[in-house]
Amino acid sequence: MGKGLANEGTKWIPPLWQEANSNFAEISNLAKLDAEGNISGIWGAMCDVDEKFERWKEEGKYLAGCEVTDDAIVPNGWTKWVIPAFKYVVTKCTQDSYQNIFNHMIADYLPQNNYQIVGAIQEFYNPKDNTGELYLYFPVEKKITLTLR
């Protein structure tokens, strides 16, 4: 996990991925698997600096890693976030189209469809996809979580 200026993400986020990838063996046994036994998701998770999962302002936090089992206890040096439930608008992009797609969603698509962003935007990398594509998850509605007994 790292923290930095929002407008300098291209400087401080790639080293987080290098570190996560270099040390993945430390958490590989905690990864959530799909029906075929493959890792279900690689995430670039984002949240505000207070970890309320609000949108980045001037600064933000970023967590490079994989989806782990709900009861996973991560080893020292790793961080586990439980991201609150949201309804998302999801779009696909590549690293090259990332900024254009991101800007289009914020400035055009979401407002034109009466959506407002209500939380931090997330990145999903499908482990089975080797085309270099990723998905951006724009949270547009908070989901209510009930605990019943």
Backbone as ProteinMPNN parsed JSONL, in Angstrom:
{"seq_chain_A": "MGKGLANEGTKWIPPLWQEANSNFAEISNLAKLDAEGNISGIWGAMCDVDEKFERWKEEGKYLAGCEVTDDAIVPNGWTKWVIPAFKYVVTKCTQDSYQNIFNHMIADYLPQNNYQIVGAIQEFYNPKDNTGELYLYFPVEKKITLTLR", "coords_chain_A": {"N_chain_A": [[0.849, -1.162, 0.0], [0.416, 2.243, -0.685], [0.776, 5.824, -0.463], [0.054, 8.957, -1.928], [0.338, 11.953, -3.95], [-2.496, 12.726, -5.899], [-2.265, 13.631, -8.541], [0.185, 12.659, -9.236], [0.217, 9.949, -9.492], [1.215, 8.194, -11.475], [3.862, 8.096, -10.875], [4.235, 7.05, -8.254], [2.652, 4.76, -8.01], [3.344, 2.529, -9.84], [5.764, 1.403, -8.599], [4.588, 0.181, -6.377], [3.195, -1.943, -7.507], [5.358, -3.39, -8.517], [6.595, -4.171, -6.14], [4.515, -5.683, -4.933], [4.165, -7.74, -6.84], [6.71, -8.913, -6.754], [6.726, -10.036, -4.244], [4.606, -11.758, -4.11], [4.416, -14.487, -3.532], [4.297, -14.653, -0.795], [1.633, -14.274, -0.114], [0.165, -15.904, -1.738], [-1.168, -18.239, -0.972], [-3.396, -17.248, 0.263], [-5.042, -16.203, -1.603], [-8.155, -15.656, -3.214], [-9.909, -18.05, -5.07], [-11.227, -19.0, -8.308], [-13.785, -21.148, -9.764], [-12.258, -22.857, -11.349], [-9.881, -22.947, -10.043], [-8.192, -20.814, -10.39], [-6.684, -17.621, -9.623], [-9.007, -15.267, -8.522], [-9.098, -12.487, -8.807], [-7.132, -9.609, -9.514], [-6.358, -6.627, -8.044], [-6.222, -3.085, -8.171], [-6.667, -1.249, -5.726], [-8.305, 1.62, -4.476], [-8.493, 4.363, -2.169], [-9.488, 7.111, -0.054], [-7.262, 9.186, 1.928], [-8.008, 8.878, 4.573], [-9.048, 6.398, 4.69], [-11.797, 5.864, 4.213], [-12.925, 5.04, 1.966], [-13.627, 6.922, 0.133], [-13.59, 9.143, -2.699], [-10.443, 10.048, -4.186], [-8.849, 13.035, -3.216], [-6.728, 15.647, -3.088], [-4.698, 13.952, -2.348], [-4.239, 10.377, -2.212], [-4.761, 6.879, -1.378], [-3.408, 3.743, -2.39], [-3.716, 0.355, -3.112], [-2.014, -2.37, -4.146], [-2.665, -5.553, -5.225], [-4.117, -8.82, -4.648], [-7.368, -10.351, -4.664], [-8.399, -11.725, -1.641], [-9.267, -14.502, 0.519], [-12.159, -14.2, 2.615], [-11.65, -14.556, 5.339], [-8.947, -14.216, 5.568], [-5.819, -13.654, 7.09], [-3.424, -11.406, 6.793], [0.129, -11.474, 6.173], [2.845, -9.781, 7.946], [3.749, -6.624, 6.624], [1.989, -6.613, 4.558], [-1.247, -5.374, 3.588], [-4.702, -5.502, 4.294], [-7.714, -4.674, 2.862], [-11.172, -4.271, 3.307], [-13.425, -3.675, 1.076], [-16.178, -1.522, 0.921], [-19.567, -2.316, -0.113], [-20.772, -1.395, -3.283], [-22.764, -0.144, -6.019], [-21.641, -0.345, -9.273], [-20.469, 1.388, -12.208], [-18.936, 0.02, -14.895], [-16.075, -0.027, -16.935], [-13.941, -0.909, -19.667], [-10.437, -0.656, -20.327], [-7.087, 0.161, -21.49], [-3.659, 0.471, -20.412], [-2.677, 2.501, -22.0], [-5.006, 3.825, -22.885], [-6.158, 4.55, -20.538], [-6.207, 7.143, -19.12], [-7.692, 8.765, -20.912], [-10.135, 7.345, -21.086], [-10.888, 7.35, -18.38], [-11.185, 10.149, -17.921], [-13.249, 10.675, -19.769], [-15.342, 9.154, -18.654], [-15.739, 10.504, -16.186], [-16.241, 13.2, -16.969], [-18.143, 13.076, -19.028], [-19.752, 10.555, -19.608], [-20.809, 9.582, -17.035], [-22.134, 11.952, -15.872], [-23.969, 12.495, -17.983], [-25.617, 10.335, -17.814], [-26.879, 10.629, -15.458], [-25.433, 9.851, -13.171], [-23.563, 9.931, -10.152], [-20.368, 9.937, -8.676], [-19.79, 8.056, -5.829], [-17.838, 7.09, -4.204], [-14.538, 5.619, -3.899], [-12.724, 4.959, -6.875], [-12.039, 1.883, -8.495], [-9.617, -0.505, -9.734], [-9.619, -3.343, -11.785], [-7.946, -6.259, -12.64], [-8.071, -8.88, -14.743], [-6.92, -12.02, -14.05], [-6.803, -14.047, -15.981], [-6.637, -12.774, -18.354], [-4.504, -11.765, -20.814], [-4.186, -9.59, -22.41], [-3.571, -7.069, -21.676], [-5.581, -5.453, -20.869], [-7.723, -3.732, -18.567], [-10.206, -3.16, -16.034], [-12.164, -0.429, -15.065], [-13.806, 0.506, -12.178], [-16.41, 2.434, -11.334], [-17.903, 3.741, -8.597], [-21.314, 4.234, -8.063], [-23.463, 4.091, -6.434], [-24.144, 3.596, -3.046], [-24.246, 0.576, -1.286], [-26.356, -0.938, 1.083], [-25.423, -2.64, 3.94], [-26.61, -5.175, 5.886], [-26.627, -6.59, 9.088], [-27.858, -9.354, 10.496], [-29.317, -11.09, 13.261]], "CA_chain_A": [[0.0, 0.0, 0.0], [1.153, 3.49, -0.712], [0.008, 7.059, -0.412], [0.736, 9.992, -2.675], [-0.466, 12.978, -4.606], [-3.345, 12.161, -6.945], [-1.779, 13.976, -9.877], [1.488, 12.025, -9.451], [0.025, 8.501, -9.372], [2.069, 7.44, -12.399], [5.204, 8.006, -10.296], [4.332, 6.265, -7.022], [1.882, 3.506, -8.062], [4.078, 1.39, -10.421], [6.622, 0.676, -7.645], [3.744, -0.661, -5.512], [2.955, -3.175, -8.261], [6.614, -4.148, -8.562], [6.78, -4.782, -4.822], [3.486, -6.718, -4.745], [4.482, -8.873, -7.722], [7.941, -9.555, -6.281], [6.49, -10.72, -2.971], [3.307, -12.422, -4.169], [4.487, -15.821, -2.924], [3.96, -14.524, 0.635], [0.173, -14.287, 0.086], [-0.497, -16.719, -2.763], [-2.061, -19.226, -0.337], [-4.58, -16.533, 0.761], [-5.801, -15.702, -2.751], [-9.467, -16.235, -3.515], [-9.824, -18.769, -6.337], [-12.486, -19.244, -9.004], [-14.184, -22.556, -9.847], [-11.195, -23.625, -11.997], [-8.675, -22.897, -9.232], [-7.376, -19.652, -10.745], [-6.89, -16.425, -8.799], [-10.215, -14.626, -9.028], [-8.952, -11.093, -9.184], [-6.014, -8.744, -9.149], [-6.985, -5.315, -7.871], [-5.589, -1.839, -7.795], [-7.736, -0.67, -4.903], [-8.046, 3.004, -4.096], [-9.336, 4.991, -1.155], [-8.992, 8.39, 0.422], [-6.192, 9.008, 2.919], [-8.602, 8.492, 5.858], [-9.542, 5.034, 4.474], [-13.266, 5.804, 4.246], [-13.244, 4.614, 0.604], [-14.132, 8.047, -0.633], [-12.754, 9.508, -3.844], [-9.223, 10.8, -3.938], [-8.86, 14.481, -3.363], [-5.366, 15.999, -3.486], [-3.913, 12.74, -2.113], [-4.998, 9.149, -2.117], [-4.052, 5.643, -1.064], [-3.543, 2.72, -3.428], [-3.31, -0.963, -2.65], [-1.779, -3.287, -5.257], [-2.696, -6.917, -4.715], [-5.131, -9.73, -5.165], [-8.517, -10.626, -3.807], [-8.08, -12.82, -0.729], [-10.419, -15.085, 1.195], [-12.744, -13.278, 3.596], [-11.063, -14.733, 6.675], [-7.488, -14.159, 5.457], [-5.0, -12.806, 7.961], [-2.268, -11.171, 5.936], [1.411, -11.412, 6.889], [3.44, -8.461, 8.151], [4.176, -5.983, 5.384], [0.839, -6.579, 3.655], [-2.426, -4.699, 4.115], [-5.969, -6.039, 3.795], [-8.856, -3.768, 2.898], [-12.496, -4.79, 2.985], [-14.04, -2.564, 0.357], [-17.629, -1.528, 1.092], [-20.36, -2.681, -1.289], [-21.297, -0.322, -4.113], [-23.181, -0.437, -7.383], [-20.594, 0.253, -10.092], [-20.448, 1.456, -13.661], [-17.649, -0.6, -15.208], [-15.607, 0.135, -18.308], [-12.664, -1.55, -19.98], [-9.443, 0.216, -20.951], [-5.716, -0.318, -21.441], [-2.825, 1.498, -19.778], [-2.566, 3.624, -22.929], [-6.276, 4.565, -22.974], [-6.645, 4.748, -19.163], [-6.519, 8.531, -18.769], [-8.79, 9.245, -21.762], [-11.375, 6.674, -20.662], [-11.188, 7.879, -17.05], [-11.7, 11.514, -18.089], [-14.551, 10.575, -20.455], [-16.347, 8.678, -17.684], [-15.978, 11.554, -15.197], [-16.76, 14.44, -17.555], [-19.232, 12.893, -19.986], [-20.672, 9.423, -19.458], [-21.523, 9.533, -15.76], [-23.119, 13.034, -15.751], [-25.02, 12.372, -18.999], [-26.511, 9.245, -17.412], [-27.353, 10.987, -14.112], [-24.685, 9.163, -12.128], [-22.559, 10.652, -9.389], [-19.429, 9.033, -8.02], [-20.05, 8.079, -4.383], [-16.758, 6.418, -3.495], [-13.26, 5.494, -4.603], [-12.711, 4.189, -8.115], [-11.195, 0.69, -8.344], [-9.103, -1.135, -10.948], [-9.646, -4.805, -11.755], [-7.144, -6.925, -13.662], [-8.48, -10.28, -14.832], [-5.702, -12.835, -14.151], [-6.826, -14.897, -17.173], [-6.541, -11.906, -19.519], [-3.133, -11.331, -21.06], [-4.228, -8.581, -23.474], [-3.188, -5.772, -21.128], [-6.77, -4.677, -20.54], [-8.181, -3.703, -17.192], [-11.544, -2.605, -15.871], [-12.32, 0.626, -14.07], [-15.065, 0.41, -11.462], [-16.832, 3.735, -10.826], [-19.019, 3.515, -7.674], [-22.375, 5.217, -8.284], [-24.504, 3.929, -5.413], [-23.711, 2.825, -1.879], [-25.119, -0.539, -0.923], [-26.548, -1.053, 2.53], [-25.11, -3.961, 4.452], [-27.346, -5.463, 7.112], [-26.2, -7.735, 9.871], [-29.013, -9.853, 11.238], [-29.003, -12.203, 14.158]], "C_chain_A": [[0.897, 1.228, 0.0], [0.207, 4.669, -0.703], [0.777, 8.11, -1.183], [-0.228, 10.99, -3.25], [-1.232, 12.353, -5.774], [-2.79, 12.444, -8.334], [-0.393, 13.414, -10.17], [1.409, 10.504, -9.335], [0.923, 7.684, -10.279], [3.498, 7.314, -11.883], [5.25, 7.037, -9.114], [3.549, 4.955, -7.039], [2.652, 2.354, -8.707], [5.033, 0.687, -9.463], [5.829, -0.202, -6.669], [3.454, -1.987, -6.198], [4.214, -4.025, -8.332], [6.843, -4.867, -7.241], [5.781, -5.915, -4.59], [3.816, -7.952, -5.59], [5.72, -9.633, -7.25], [7.726, -10.401, -5.029], [5.195, -11.518, -2.942], [3.305, -13.797, -3.501], [4.087, -15.788, -1.45], [2.459, -14.598, 0.901], [-0.569, -15.202, -0.883], [-1.459, -17.744, -2.165], [-3.335, -18.576, 0.21], [-5.506, -16.086, -0.365], [-7.128, -16.431, -2.901], [-9.387, -16.837, -4.911], [-11.196, -18.923, -6.97], [-12.737, -20.755, -9.075], [-13.107, -23.438, -10.476], [-9.888, -23.602, -11.211], [-7.723, -21.757, -9.57], [-7.654, -18.505, -9.787], [-8.065, -15.655, -9.379], [-10.035, -13.17, -9.396], [-7.7, -10.428, -8.666], [-6.598, -7.334, -9.123], [-5.963, -4.228, -7.603], [-6.667, -1.09, -7.035], [-7.337, 0.731, -4.461], [-8.975, 3.43, -2.974], [-8.721, 6.332, -0.781], [-7.967, 8.15, 1.534], [-6.725, 8.621, 4.298], [-9.192, 7.084, 5.827], [-11.04, 4.895, 4.727], [-13.809, 5.37, 2.883], [-14.005, 5.685, -0.163], [-13.158, 8.331, -1.765], [-11.503, 10.235, -3.408], [-9.501, 12.29, -4.062], [-7.46, 14.855, -3.843], [-4.428, 14.792, -3.35], [-4.84, 11.534, -2.092], [-4.109, 7.998, -1.685], [-4.382, 4.621, -2.147], [-2.982, 1.425, -2.88], [-3.206, -1.881, -3.863], [-1.791, -4.701, -4.7], [-3.784, -7.75, -5.34], [-6.267, -9.863, -4.16], [-8.179, -11.845, -2.951], [-9.363, -13.351, -0.106], [-10.877, -14.145, 2.304], [-12.072, -13.367, 4.957], [-9.534, -14.643, 6.681], [-6.876, -13.196, 6.466], [-3.686, -12.635, 7.212], [-0.986, -11.063, 6.759], [1.89, -9.965, 7.054], [3.948, -7.922, 6.823], [3.076, -5.903, 4.347], [-0.31, -5.893, 4.366], [-3.656, -5.341, 3.503], [-7.027, -4.966, 3.956], [-10.111, -4.569, 2.612], [-13.244, -3.617, 2.373], [-15.557, -2.641, 0.53], [-18.355, -1.837, -0.222], [-20.909, -1.426, -1.974], [-21.919, -0.924, -5.364], [-22.181, 0.323, -8.245], [-21.015, 0.381, -11.55], [-19.032, 1.019, -14.029], [-17.32, -0.374, -16.68], [-14.229, -0.484, -18.462], [-11.731, -0.511, -20.601], [-8.102, -0.51, -20.977], [-4.908, 0.749, -20.703], [-2.722, 2.727, -20.688], [-3.845, 4.465, -22.993], [-6.835, 4.958, -21.606], [-7.094, 6.188, -18.908], [-7.668, 9.083, -19.61], [-10.124, 8.637, -21.35], [-11.823, 7.219, -19.308], [-11.829, 9.267, -17.168], [-13.065, 11.517, -18.757], [-15.657, 10.142, -19.48], [-16.733, 9.792, -16.708], [-16.713, 12.749, -15.809], [-18.015, 14.251, -18.402], [-20.223, 11.799, -19.592], [-21.479, 9.458, -18.156], [-22.526, 10.682, -15.617], [-24.272, 12.91, -16.749], [-26.025, 11.283, -18.659], [-26.989, 9.404, -15.97], [-26.71, 10.166, -12.998], [-23.748, 10.143, -11.438], [-21.655, 9.626, -8.738], [-19.591, 9.186, -6.513], [-18.95, 7.387, -3.574], [-15.51, 6.373, -4.356], [-13.401, 4.593, -5.829], [-11.707, 3.047, -7.948], [-10.754, 0.177, -9.708], [-9.125, -2.648, -10.767], [-8.861, -5.336, -12.939], [-7.525, -8.4, -13.643], [-7.225, -11.136, -15.01], [-5.655, -13.721, -15.394], [-6.611, -14.099, -18.454], [-5.102, -11.442, -19.698], [-3.065, -10.296, -22.176], [-3.799, -7.209, -22.977], [-4.374, -4.893, -20.788], [-7.06, -4.76, -19.049], [-9.551, -3.071, -17.171], [-11.515, -1.538, -14.785], [-13.724, 0.534, -13.497], [-15.374, 1.772, -10.835], [-18.039, 3.524, -9.913], [-20.068, 4.629, -7.798], [-23.525, 5.102, -7.28], [-23.943, 3.103, -4.268], [-24.736, 1.741, -1.611], [-25.2, -0.596, 0.595], [-26.25, -2.488, 2.923], [-25.834, -4.13, 5.783], [-26.726, -6.668, 7.802], [-27.391, -8.148, 10.727], [-28.586, -10.967, 12.179], [-30.26, -12.931, 14.507]], "O_chain_A": [[1.973, 1.246, 0.596], [-0.999, 4.529, -0.908], [2.005, 8.163, -1.113], [-1.442, 10.895, -3.069], [-0.685, 11.557, -6.536], [-2.842, 11.581, -9.21], [0.155, 13.664, -11.244], [2.423, 9.845, -9.106], [1.354, 6.594, -9.903], [4.268, 6.506, -12.402], [6.21, 6.277, -8.984], [3.758, 4.113, -6.166], [2.621, 1.254, -8.154], [5.114, -0.54, -9.504], [6.34, -1.214, -6.189], [3.463, -3.036, -5.555], [4.145, -5.249, -8.218], [7.237, -6.033, -7.221], [6.155, -6.985, -4.107], [3.751, -9.079, -5.099], [5.768, -10.86, -7.339], [8.454, -11.364, -4.787], [4.734, -11.913, -1.871], [2.282, -14.217, -2.96], [3.595, -16.782, -0.917], [2.045, -14.943, 2.008], [-1.798, -15.269, -0.854], [-2.464, -18.082, -2.791], [-4.266, -19.288, 0.586], [-6.626, -15.641, -0.112], [-7.214, -17.648, -2.739], [-8.86, -16.212, -5.831], [-12.209, -18.971, -6.272], [-11.98, -21.541, -8.506], [-13.037, -24.631, -10.181], [-8.891, -24.172, -11.655], [-6.587, -21.729, -9.098], [-8.736, -18.425, -9.205], [-8.12, -15.415, -10.585], [-10.775, -12.664, -10.239], [-7.268, -10.653, -7.535], [-7.253, -6.908, -10.073], [-4.974, -4.434, -6.901], [-7.481, -0.382, -7.628], [-6.183, 0.988, -4.119], [-10.093, 2.93, -2.845], [-7.586, 6.641, -1.146], [-7.829, 7.028, 2.021], [-5.973, 8.089, 5.115], [-9.768, 6.626, 6.815], [-11.494, 3.944, 5.364], [-15.022, 5.339, 2.679], [-14.885, 5.405, -0.977], [-12.039, 7.818, -1.781], [-11.493, 10.944, -2.401], [-10.285, 12.732, -4.902], [-7.047, 14.413, -4.915], [-3.49, 14.63, -4.13], [-6.058, 11.662, -1.97], [-2.885, 8.114, -1.632], [-5.465, 4.627, -2.734], [-1.916, 1.399, -2.265], [-4.206, -2.14, -4.533], [-1.014, -5.019, -3.801], [-4.303, -7.436, -6.411], [-6.135, -9.533, -2.981], [-7.728, -12.868, -3.465], [-10.416, -12.719, -0.196], [-10.081, -13.389, 2.861], [-11.94, -12.36, 5.653], [-8.898, -14.958, 7.687], [-7.357, -12.08, 6.662], [-2.933, -13.59, 7.022], [-1.014, -10.613, 7.904], [1.4, -9.054, 6.388], [4.502, -8.657, 6.006], [3.217, -5.192, 3.351], [-0.346, -5.834, 5.595], [-3.656, -5.686, 2.321], [-7.216, -4.416, 5.041], [-10.102, -5.454, 1.757], [-13.644, -2.685, 3.071], [-16.156, -3.695, 0.314], [-17.806, -1.638, -1.305], [-21.438, -0.524, -1.324], [-21.638, -2.067, -5.724], [-21.901, 1.494, -7.989], [-21.81, -0.411, -12.057], [-18.053, 1.579, -13.537], [-18.178, -0.513, -17.552], [-13.456, -0.57, -17.507], [-12.174, 0.394, -21.308], [-7.997, -1.656, -20.54], [-5.433, 1.822, -20.403], [-2.685, 3.859, -20.206], [-3.774, 5.686, -23.138], [-7.868, 5.623, -21.524], [-8.238, 6.421, -18.52], [-8.529, 9.792, -19.088], [-11.131, 9.341, -21.273], [-13.002, 7.514, -19.114], [-12.883, 9.524, -16.586], [-13.948, 12.277, -18.358], [-16.757, 10.693, -19.485], [-17.916, 9.999, -16.436], [-17.685, 13.247, -15.241], [-18.852, 15.15, -18.488], [-21.381, 12.077, -19.283], [-22.706, 9.372, -18.187], [-23.678, 10.425, -15.268], [-25.421, 13.188, -16.407], [-27.152, 11.297, -19.153], [-27.442, 8.447, -15.343], [-27.358, 9.83, -12.008], [-23.213, 11.061, -12.06], [-22.114, 8.571, -8.3], [-19.538, 10.295, -5.981], [-19.125, 7.131, -2.382], [-15.439, 7.008, -5.408], [-14.116, 3.592, -5.802], [-10.654, 3.222, -7.334], [-11.431, 0.395, -10.712], [-8.706, -3.169, -9.733], [-9.072, -4.93, -14.082], [-7.323, -9.086, -12.641], [-6.53, -10.997, -16.016], [-4.568, -14.11, -15.823], [-6.423, -14.681, -19.523], [-4.547, -10.792, -18.812], [-2.026, -10.133, -22.816], [-3.674, -6.278, -23.773], [-4.206, -3.719, -20.456], [-6.693, -5.72, -18.371], [-10.005, -2.511, -18.169], [-10.919, -1.725, -13.725], [-14.708, 0.488, -14.236], [-14.681, 2.209, -9.916], [-19.108, 3.16, -10.402], [-19.752, 5.811, -7.657], [-24.445, 5.92, -7.281], [-23.344, 2.048, -4.481], [-25.942, 1.968, -1.7], [-24.222, -0.331, 1.293], [-26.759, -3.431, 2.318], [-25.68, -3.314, 6.692], [-26.349, -7.644, 7.153], [-27.864, -7.386, 11.57], [-27.622, -11.688, 11.922], [-30.22, -13.907, 15.256]]}, "name": "protein", "num_of_chains": 1, "seq": "MGKGLANEGTKWIPPLWQEANSNFAEISNLAKLDAEGNISGIWGAMCDVDEKFERWKEEGKYLAGCEVTDDAIVPNGWTKWVIPAFKYVVTKCTQDSYQNIFNHMIADYLPQNNYQIVGAIQEFYNPKDNTGELYLYFPVEKKITLTLR"}
